[in-house]
Amino acid sequence: MAAFYANENFPLPVVVALRALGHDVLTSLEAGNAGRAVPDEQVLEFACKAKRAVLTLNRKHFIRLHASRPAHEGIVVCTVDADFVGQASRIDEVLRNFVILPGQLVRVNRPSR
């Protein structure tokens, strides 16, 4: 299973569901970084030092960061989805296809309606 660092905007119910699926998820609150308006570059740096892939809804900025700094532990960008358990299941399912997560940009989108 993967080790993640959930960006401040990432929904806690998805974190809880990912943990139930066996993933190791550290939230920005647990890391002492919540409410501090930490720049995305520093979020990525923190995750790299902690050997964790970033989980975020901030797709545009982290896709840009991946392009400028591809040496990281992985970035998982997701669309906003009110189906928290479904979103966690989709993240889990997509990551099962990755043998190596470091350096990868993974996109997990809400299903079409």
N, C-alpha and C positions, 0 to 999 in steps of 0.2 A: 504494500500500500504506500501511498505517497505522503510526504511531509509537506504541509502547506503553511503559508502565512497569509491570513485573510486580511485584505485591505479594509480600512475603516468603514467603507461603504458596503461591504459584503454582508448579506443577511445572516444573522445569527441562527435562524432555523435551518438554513442550508448547512452551516457549520455543524450543528447538532446532528443532522442527518448524515453528513459525511463521516463524522466520528462513529456513528452507529454502523456504518459500512466498513469500518476498520481503518480509516485514514487518520493521520496525526495532524490536527489543525490547531495552529496558534493564532489567536485573534489579536488585532492591534490593541484592544483593551487589555488583554492578558499580558501583552508585551510592554504595557505602559505607554503606548503611543497614541491612544485615542484622544480626540479633542485637541490635538496639537497642530492640526493642519500641516502634517508632515508632507513635504513635496514628494511627488511620485519617484523621483530619482533616489531619494533617501529610503523610500519604502522598498524599492528594488535592492538597494545596497544592504539594508537590514536583512531582507530575506536571503540574499546571497551569503552573508556572514553566518546566518543561522542554518544554512544548507536546506532551505525551504523554497518551494515554488510559490509564486504569488497567485492568489485568487482575487479577482477584482471584477467589478462591473464597469470600471473606468477604461473602457475598451480603446478609445482613440489614443489616449496618452500612453498606455502600456504597449500598444502595437508600435507606436513611434519609438518608445524606449527599446523595444526588442530590436528594431531595425538599426538603432544607433549603438546598442550595447548587447550583442547577441550572446555574450558570455555570462550566463545566469543559470539559476537552478530550475528554470521553467517559469512560464507565465501562462496562466489560464484565464482568459477573458470570457466573460459571460454576458448575455443579454439579461435584462430585468425580467424576472419570471415569478409570479405569485405562487406558483406550484413549487414550493420549496423542496419537498421530498422528491418530486419529479426532477427538479434541477440537480439535486445531489445525485440521483440515480444516473442522469445523463453524464454528469462529470465523471462519475465512477466508471461508467461504461466506456466513455471516450478514452480515459486514461489506461484502461486495460489493453488498449492497442499500442501503447507506447512502451517500448522496451527501455528507452533512455529518455527521461524527461528534461534533464539539463540542456539548455540552449534551445529548447522548443517553445514555440508559441502555439497554444492550443485554444481553439475557439469552440465554445459550447453555446449554441443558440437555442432559444425557446422554439418549440415546434410551431409550425404554421397552423393556423386555425381555419 
